[in-house]
Amino acid sequence: MGGTMTALAPPPRLSSPTGGLPSAVRWAHLLMEDRLRPGDAVVDGTAGNGHDTLFLARWVGPEGRVWAFDVQEAAVRETRRRLAEQGITHAEVIHAGHEEMAAHVPAVWHGRLAGIMFNLGYLPGSDKKVTTQVQTTLRALDAALTLLAKGGLMTIAVYPGHEDGAREQAAVEAWAAGLCPRAFEVQRICPINRSASPPECWAVWKRCA
Ligand SMILES: C[S@@+](CC[C@H](N)C(=O)[O-])C[C@H]1O[C@@H](n2cnc3c(N)ncnc32)[C@H](O)[C@@H]1O
């Protein structure tokens, strides 16, 4: 009987492909999946190869809106290609830094975004020198807080395992610690028993009241 129950048990919904706990990016997706609804308007602050943009576009559906940003021409091209391949037309990929997001997201949407994702660092398989940087990241995070709706969620995947990433992690931590607890709830999710500096998922929820 025990064996039958095991065979019928559904696979764990939160696990990584190996069956382990979710990665930082997977946590970000899970948190977004929990919150986003069809028709929502969202931002992908780091389009890269377009995986997160596609994820967001699917989750908010054709009645939703997505704005994605990247400073690399190749990333913009790849993200547009990935979206076109899926016939997605409700996502706009903008060749600009995320620190400029407020200038690109129409003013009518300011304060109305349900979700904003950042997957910091460099594009895997590309020039590691083109990585997100503390100064522009902090400007983007501040802009994102303004664009976020009350009740909206921001996720930030941070990679402290490389030099720029370690600086960014420290900056994100200090920035997050300074957020008013009456206005924002902040959590950090990361492995704690690894010797190397593992990726982290930060979640910022803009309080409703
Ligand atoms: C880890 S990758 C993003 C991965 C991506 N979300 C995906 O699903 O493939 C980080 C990206 O941030 C981009 N980036 C660096 N500085 C940026 C900035 N100021 N504004 C927007 N994107 C930036 C890099 O070009 C790179 O493509």
The ligand as a Gaussian input file, in Angstrom:
#p B3LYP/6-31G(d) Opt

LIG

0 1
 C       21.673000      37.252000     -16.087000
 S       21.373000      38.105000     -17.576000
 C       19.614000      38.101000     -17.687000
 C       19.012000      36.761000     -18.036000
 C       17.628000      36.864000     -18.607000
 N       16.659000      37.362000     -17.665000
 C       17.147000      35.596000     -19.259000
 O       16.031000      35.126000     -18.956000
 O       17.874000      35.065000     -20.086000
 C       21.681000      39.800000     -17.166000
 C       21.422000      40.768000     -18.312000
 O       21.462000      42.083000     -17.796000
 C       21.859000      42.908000     -18.854000
 N       22.225000      44.240000     -18.349000
 C       23.410000      44.711000     -17.883000
 N       23.308000      45.986000     -17.504000
 C       22.016000      46.349000     -17.733000
 C       21.274000      47.563000     -17.559000
 N       21.832000      48.657000     -17.045000
 N       19.987000      47.572000     -17.930000
 C       19.390000      46.471000     -18.460000
 N       20.026000      45.294000     -18.638000
 C       21.330000      45.248000     -18.289000
 C       22.978000      42.144000     -19.514000
 O       23.187000      42.614000     -20.833000
 C       22.423000      40.709000     -19.456000
 O       21.780000      40.366000     -20.651000

